[in-house]
Amino acid sequence: MRARFCSRYRIVGVLMMALVLGVATLPLQAQTRITYKSALEGTAYYQMGSELARAIRVGSEGDVVLATEESQGSVQNIQEVMTREGRYVFTAPPALVADAMAGEGAFAGHAGNGHERFASIRGLFPVPSLTMHFVMVGDSGTAAIEALEGKHVLIGRGTFSAGEAARYFQLFGLDGKVQLADASITNGPEALREGLINAFVTASSFPTPNVIETASLVPITLVSFTDEQIAQTGAVRQVIPGGTYPGIAHPVTTTSLPVIAYTTEQMDADTAYQLTKTFWEQRAALAEQSAWWESVSPELLAHMDTLLHPGALRYYDEAGTALPEHVR
């Protein structure tokens, strides 16, 4: 009896060991970690990055993790393509990416390896468009851009809004007639409240947190453009509804530019496919959380000057999405 019991005990032990070894040799589900270069903390685009990271984590059941990093703006996001390895995703307006690939504008002088790295940039999906906000102190509600003449204006540095603001000042005869403040755009609300500046310029989807913050500190006025002026800019006409910001009762007519989430050819096709697929599956949930996601649609991909990443293209073809030939 004792020998039989010991024999059974040994058999059970062997079976248990086999089970443990079998489980140990099962393949583990690897978590895919992606660096997502966003914007300055406190801005709408940084908040969007946080919302997107949560949506991707939920939609992929934790298999894909977006690690959001703060950034000084789109120019920095693109420049880091030169040094980043592996799975790197960033946001930028298509026009800036086109400049980088051509070695023009803020990217003039890049050659050799730098130019080759920029040439590897590929598109994934759109995010909410940039809307230009020219924020002045005062309780007029809206004003023409000419009201900025002689004013001390913070346009930030290294941001898309800084480049656009400088371009608009030149277009509308304000070049040299506006005193530019050299500081980060995150200082805008406090600097306006302290009277250190008269206005600041920011580009973000509306309602943007730093404009809401400013309106809670001091009365604000937003610059509103005429349709003729908007045509001069070559940008897309955008109307910010009245009531979006405290003290701004009437609609504000301004401009907007599409923004795309990009990666590079270093990202593998399966990861690009999964990330793109999960984003579109979660877009409705994102829009329920924040209104700025409602305007995101596949049609915005037509503004890209680059190709889609092959993994993203696989998703769009599977989904039957109509795409312009130049992004294929």
NUNUVEX-936587 format. One record per residue (C-alpha): residue in three letters; residue number from 1; x, y, z. Coordinates in nm, 2 decimals. Example, Ala and Ser with C-alpha at 12.3 -4.5 7.8 and 13.67 -1.06 7.14 Angstrom:
<sites>
  resn  resi    east   north      up
   ALA     1    1.23   -0.45    0.78
   SER     2    1.37   -0.11    0.71
</sites>
This chain:
<sites>
  resn  resi    east   north      up
   MET     1    0.00    0.00    0.00
   ARG     2    0.28    0.24    0.10
   ALA     3    0.47    0.17   -0.23
   ARG     4    0.15    0.22   -0.43
   PHE     5    0.08    0.55   -0.25
   CYS     6    0.44    0.67   -0.31
   SER     7    0.41    0.57   -0.68
   ARG     8    0.09    0.77   -0.72
   TYR     9    0.25    1.06   -0.54
   ARG    10    0.54    1.05   -0.78
   ILE    11    0.30    1.04   -1.08
   VAL    12    0.11    1.34   -0.95
   GLY    13    0.43    1.53   -0.89
   VAL    14    0.55    1.45   -1.24
   LEU    15    0.22    1.57   -1.39
   MET    16    0.23    1.89   -1.18
   MET    17    0.59    1.96   -1.29
   ALA    18    0.50    1.90   -1.65
   LEU    19    0.20    2.14   -1.62
   VAL    20    0.42    2.41   -1.47
   LEU    21    0.69    2.37   -1.73
   GLY    22    0.42    2.37   -2.00
   VAL    23    0.28    2.70   -1.88
   ALA    24    0.63    2.85   -1.85
   THR    25    0.70    2.77   -2.21
   LEU    26    0.38    2.93   -2.34
   PRO    27    0.45    3.25   -2.54
   LEU    28    0.37    3.57   -2.34
   GLN    29    0.17    3.85   -2.50
   ALA    30    0.43    4.13   -2.54
   GLN    31    0.31    4.48   -2.47
   THR    32    0.38    4.72   -2.75
   ARG    33    0.52    5.06   -2.62
   ILE    34    0.51    5.36   -2.85
   THR    35    0.66    5.71   -2.78
   TYR    36    0.40    5.97   -2.86
   LYS    37    0.55    6.32   -2.89
   SER    38    0.27    6.57   -2.81
   ALA    39    0.28    6.93   -2.72
   LEU    40    0.35    7.16   -2.42
   GLU    41    0.18    7.04   -2.10
   GLY    42   -0.13    7.25   -2.03
   THR    43   -0.22    7.29   -2.40
   ALA    44   -0.51    7.12   -2.58
   TYR    45   -0.28    6.90   -2.78
   TYR    46   -0.11    6.77   -2.47
   GLN    47   -0.46    6.69   -2.33
   MET    48   -0.55    6.52   -2.66
   GLY    49   -0.24    6.31   -2.63
   SER    50   -0.35    6.19   -2.29
   GLU    51   -0.70    6.11   -2.41
   LEU    52   -0.56    5.93   -2.71
   ALA    53   -0.32    5.72   -2.49
   ARG    54   -0.62    5.61   -2.27
   ALA    55   -0.83    5.52   -2.57
   ILE    56   -0.55    5.32   -2.73
   ARG    57   -0.49    5.13   -2.41
   VAL    58   -0.86    5.05   -2.37
   GLY    59   -0.92    4.97   -2.73
   SER    60   -0.61    4.73   -2.74
   GLU    61   -0.70    4.58   -2.40
   GLY    62   -0.36    4.70   -2.28
   ASP    63   -0.16    4.55   -2.56
   VAL    64   -0.05    4.89   -2.69
   VAL    65    0.07    5.17   -2.47
   LEU    66    0.13    5.53   -2.58
   ALA    67    0.39    5.70   -2.37
   THR    68    0.31    6.07   -2.41
   GLU    69    0.60    6.31   -2.40
   GLU    70    0.59    6.69   -2.37
   SER    71    0.72    6.89   -2.66
   GLN    72    0.79    7.25   -2.75
   GLY    73    0.59    7.21   -3.07
   SER    74    0.56    7.06   -3.41
   VAL    75    0.91    7.17   -3.53
   GLN    76    1.07    6.98   -3.24
   ASN    77    0.85    6.68   -3.30
   ILE    78    0.98    6.66   -3.66
   GLN    79    1.34    6.73   -3.58
   GLU    80    1.35    6.44   -3.34
   VAL    81    1.29    6.21   -3.63
   MET    82    1.67    6.25   -3.69
   THR    83    1.76    6.08   -3.36
   ARG    84    1.46    5.87   -3.26
   GLU    85    1.47    5.49   -3.30
   GLY    86    1.19    5.24   -3.32
   ARG    87    0.83    5.32   -3.26
   TYR    88    0.80    5.70   -3.26
   VAL    89    0.47    5.88   -3.33
   PHE    90    0.43    6.26   -3.34
   THR    91    0.18    6.52   -3.45
   ALA    92    0.25    6.80   -3.70
   PRO    93    0.07    7.00   -3.98
   PRO    94    0.14    6.84   -4.32
   ALA    95    0.30    7.17   -4.45
   LEU    96    0.58    7.14   -4.19
   VAL    97    0.65    6.78   -4.27
   ALA    98    0.67    6.88   -4.64
   ASP    99    0.92    7.15   -4.55
   ALA   100    1.13    6.89   -4.36
   MET   101    1.13    6.65   -4.65
   ALA   102    1.23    6.93   -4.88
   GLY   103    1.49    7.08   -4.65
   GLU   104    1.31    7.41   -4.64
   GLY   105    1.18    7.66   -4.38
   ALA   106    1.28    7.57   -4.03
   PHE   107    1.46    7.26   -4.17
   ALA   108    1.68    7.44   -4.42
   GLY   109    2.04    7.31   -4.40
   HIS   110    1.95    6.96   -4.31
   ALA   111    2.12    6.73   -4.56
   GLY   112    2.26    6.38   -4.59
   ASN   113    2.14    6.15   -4.31
   GLY   114    1.90    6.41   -4.17
   HIS   115    1.72    6.45   -4.51
   GLU   116    1.70    6.07   -4.54
   ARG   117    1.54    6.04   -4.20
   PHE   118    1.28    6.30   -4.29
   ALA   119    1.21    6.12   -4.61
   SER   120    1.11    5.82   -4.41
   ILE   121    0.81    6.00   -4.24
   ARG   122    0.48    5.82   -4.30
   GLY   123    0.12    5.91   -4.21
   LEU   124   -0.11    5.72   -3.98
   PHE   125   -0.44    5.92   -3.90
   PRO   126   -0.56    6.27   -3.85
   VAL   127   -0.61    6.44   -3.52
   PRO   128   -0.81    6.76   -3.45
   SER   129   -0.70    7.06   -3.66
   LEU   130   -0.50    7.36   -3.54
   THR   131   -0.72    7.67   -3.50
   MET   132   -0.55    8.00   -3.48
   HIS   133   -0.63    8.21   -3.17
   PHE   134   -0.51    8.57   -3.15
   VAL   135   -0.59    8.65   -2.78
   MET   136   -0.59    9.02   -2.67
   VAL   137   -0.66    9.17   -2.33
   GLY   138   -0.99    9.37   -2.33
   ASP   139   -1.36    9.33   -2.33
   SER   140   -1.45    9.41   -2.70
   GLY   141   -1.53    9.05   -2.77
   THR   142   -1.38    9.05   -3.12
   ALA   143   -1.15    9.28   -3.31
   ALA   144   -0.97    9.31   -3.64
   ILE   145   -0.61    9.20   -3.66
   GLU   146   -0.51    9.57   -3.72
   ALA   147   -0.59    9.62   -3.35
   LEU   148   -0.26    9.45   -3.27
   GLU   149   -0.05    9.73   -3.42
   GLY   150    0.19    9.88   -3.16
   LYS   151    0.11    9.59   -2.92
   HIS   152    0.34    9.36   -2.73
   VAL   153    0.25    9.01   -2.85
   LEU   154    0.38    8.67   -2.74
   ILE   155    0.38    8.42   -3.03
   GLY   156    0.59    8.16   -2.86
   ARG   157    0.90    7.99   -3.00
   GLY   158    0.94    7.67   -3.19
   THR   159    0.57    7.63   -3.25
   PHE   160    0.36    7.62   -3.56
   SER   161    0.15    7.92   -3.43
   ALA   162    0.47    8.13   -3.40
   GLY   163    0.55    8.08   -3.77
   GLU   164    0.19    8.14   -3.87
   ALA   165    0.16    8.45   -3.66
   ALA   166    0.47    8.60   -3.82
   ARG   167    0.34    8.52   -4.16
   TYR   168    0.01    8.68   -4.09
   PHE   169    0.17    9.00   -3.96
   GLN   170    0.37    9.02   -4.28
   LEU   171    0.06    8.95   -4.49
   PHE   172   -0.15    9.22   -4.32
   GLY   173    0.11    9.50   -4.30
   LEU   174    0.20    9.45   -3.93
   ASP   175    0.56    9.33   -3.99
   GLY   176    0.78    9.55   -3.77
   LYS   177    0.47    9.72   -3.61
   VAL   178    0.42    9.45   -3.35
   GLN   179    0.67    9.40   -3.06
   LEU   180    0.73    9.03   -3.02
   ALA   181    0.79    8.87   -2.68
   ASP   182    1.04    8.60   -2.66
   ALA   183    0.90    8.34   -2.42
   SER   184    0.72    8.01   -2.41
   ILE   185    0.35    8.02   -2.50
   THR   186    0.27    7.86   -2.17
   ASN   187    0.35    8.19   -2.01
   GLY   188    0.07    8.36   -2.21
   PRO   189   -0.22    8.37   -1.96
   GLU   190   -0.01    8.48   -1.67
   ALA   191    0.18    8.74   -1.87
   LEU   192   -0.14    8.89   -2.00
   ARG   193   -0.28    8.91   -1.65
   GLU   194    0.03    9.07   -1.52
   GLY   195    0.03    9.33   -1.80
   LEU   196    0.36    9.21   -1.94
   ILE   197    0.21    9.16   -2.28
   ASN   198   -0.10    9.29   -2.46
   ALA   199   -0.18    8.97   -2.65
   PHE   200   -0.06    8.62   -2.73
   VAL   201   -0.11    8.38   -3.03
   THR   202   -0.18    8.01   -2.99
   ALA   203   -0.29    7.74   -3.24
   SER   204   -0.49    7.46   -3.10
   SER   205   -0.83    7.29   -3.13
   PHE   206   -1.11    7.48   -2.96
   PRO   207   -1.20    7.52   -2.68
   THR   208   -0.83    7.54   -2.59
   PRO   209   -0.74    7.52   -2.22
   ASN   210   -0.49    7.82   -2.21
   VAL   211   -0.75    8.05   -2.37
   ILE   212   -1.01    7.94   -2.11
   GLU   213   -0.76    8.00   -1.84
   THR   214   -0.68    8.34   -1.97
   ALA   215   -1.05    8.43   -1.98
   SER   216   -1.08    8.33   -1.62
   LEU   217   -0.80    8.58   -1.53
   VAL   218   -0.88    8.89   -1.74
   PRO   219   -1.14    8.99   -2.00
   ILE   220   -1.03    8.88   -2.34
   THR   221   -1.09    8.98   -2.71
   LEU   222   -1.03    8.75   -3.00
   VAL   223   -0.91    8.86   -3.35
   SER   224   -1.17    8.78   -3.61
   PHE   225   -1.07    8.78   -3.98
   THR   226   -1.27    8.88   -4.29
   ASP   227   -1.32    8.62   -4.56
   GLU   228   -1.09    8.82   -4.79
   GLN   229   -0.81    8.80   -4.53
   ILE   230   -0.86    8.43   -4.48
   ALA   231   -0.83    8.38   -4.86
   GLN   232   -0.50    8.57   -4.84
   THR   233   -0.37    8.32   -4.58
   GLY   234   -0.44    8.02   -4.79
   ALA   235   -0.57    7.84   -4.48
   VAL   236   -0.90    7.68   -4.41
   ARG   237   -1.18    7.90   -4.28
   GLN   238   -1.28    7.81   -3.93
   VAL   239   -1.56    7.96   -3.71
   ILE   240   -1.54    7.94   -3.33
   PRO   241   -1.90    7.96   -3.21
   GLY   242   -2.00    8.24   -2.98
   GLY   243   -2.01    8.13   -2.62
   THR   244   -1.71    7.90   -2.66
   TYR   245   -1.51    8.13   -2.44
   PRO   246   -1.62    8.35   -2.15
   GLY   247   -1.70    8.71   -2.27
   ILE   248   -1.70    8.61   -2.64
   ALA   249   -2.06    8.62   -2.73
   HIS   250   -2.03    8.64   -3.11
   PRO   251   -1.88    8.39   -3.36
   VAL   252   -1.51    8.44   -3.43
   THR   253   -1.39    8.38   -3.79
   THR   254   -1.03    8.25   -3.80
   THR   255   -0.82    7.99   -3.98
   SER   256   -0.73    7.63   -3.92
   LEU   257   -0.49    7.38   -4.05
   PRO   258   -0.51    7.00   -4.05
   VAL   259   -0.28    6.80   -3.82
   ILE   260   -0.17    6.44   -3.88
   ALA   261   -0.02    6.17   -3.65
   TYR   262    0.29    6.05   -3.82
   THR   263    0.55    5.78   -3.77
   THR   264    0.85    5.67   -3.97
   GLU   265    0.93    5.36   -4.18
   GLN   266    1.11    5.22   -3.87
   MET   267    0.77    5.13   -3.72
   ASP   268    0.68    4.77   -3.82
   ALA   269    0.36    4.73   -4.03
   ASP   270    0.17    4.53   -3.77
   THR   271    0.21    4.80   -3.50
   ALA   272    0.11    5.07   -3.75
   TYR   273   -0.19    4.86   -3.85
   GLN   274   -0.30    4.79   -3.49
   LEU   275   -0.25    5.16   -3.38
   THR   276   -0.45    5.30   -3.68
   LYS   277   -0.73    5.04   -3.64
   THR   278   -0.76    5.10   -3.27
   PHE   279   -0.77    5.48   -3.32
   TRP   280   -1.07    5.46   -3.56
   GLU   281   -1.25    5.21   -3.34
   GLN   282   -1.22    5.44   -3.05
   ARG   283   -1.29    5.77   -3.23
   ALA   284   -1.66    5.78   -3.13
   ALA   285   -1.57    5.73   -2.77
   LEU   286   -1.31    6.00   -2.79
   ALA   287   -1.57    6.24   -2.94
   GLU   288   -1.81    6.16   -2.65
   GLN   289   -1.53    6.26   -2.41
   SER   290   -1.41    6.58   -2.59
   ALA   291   -1.59    6.77   -2.87
   TRP   292   -1.27    6.84   -3.06
   TRP   293   -1.25    6.48   -3.18
   GLU   294   -1.59    6.51   -3.36
   SER   295   -1.43    6.69   -3.66
   VAL   296   -1.18    6.41   -3.73
   SER   297   -1.25    6.22   -4.04
   PRO   298   -1.06    6.02   -4.30
   GLU   299   -1.11    6.30   -4.55
   LEU   300   -0.84    6.50   -4.37
   LEU   301   -0.58    6.26   -4.50
   ALA   302   -0.61    6.43   -4.84
   HIS   303   -0.41    6.72   -4.69
   MET   304   -0.10    6.50   -4.64
   ASP   305    0.20    6.54   -4.87
   THR   306    0.35    6.21   -4.76
   LEU   307    0.26    5.85   -4.81
   LEU   308    0.07    5.65   -4.55
   HIS   309    0.26    5.39   -4.35
   PRO   310    0.20    5.05   -4.52
   GLY   311    0.05    4.92   -4.20
   ALA   312   -0.20    5.21   -4.19
   LEU   313   -0.27    5.17   -4.55
   ARG   314   -0.36    4.80   -4.49
   TYR   315   -0.62    4.91   -4.24
   TYR   316   -0.78    5.17   -4.47
   ASP   317   -0.80    4.93   -4.75
   GLU   318   -0.96    4.66   -4.53
   ALA   319   -1.21    4.93   -4.40
   GLY   320   -1.29    5.03   -4.76
   THR   321   -1.18    5.39   -4.69
   ALA   322   -1.16    5.61   -5.01
   LEU   323   -0.81    5.76   -5.03
   PRO   324   -0.65    6.00   -5.27
   GLU   325   -0.38    5.83   -5.48
   HIS   326   -0.10    6.05   -5.36
   VAL   327   -0.11    5.90   -5.01
   ARG   328   -0.09    5.54   -5.12
</sites>
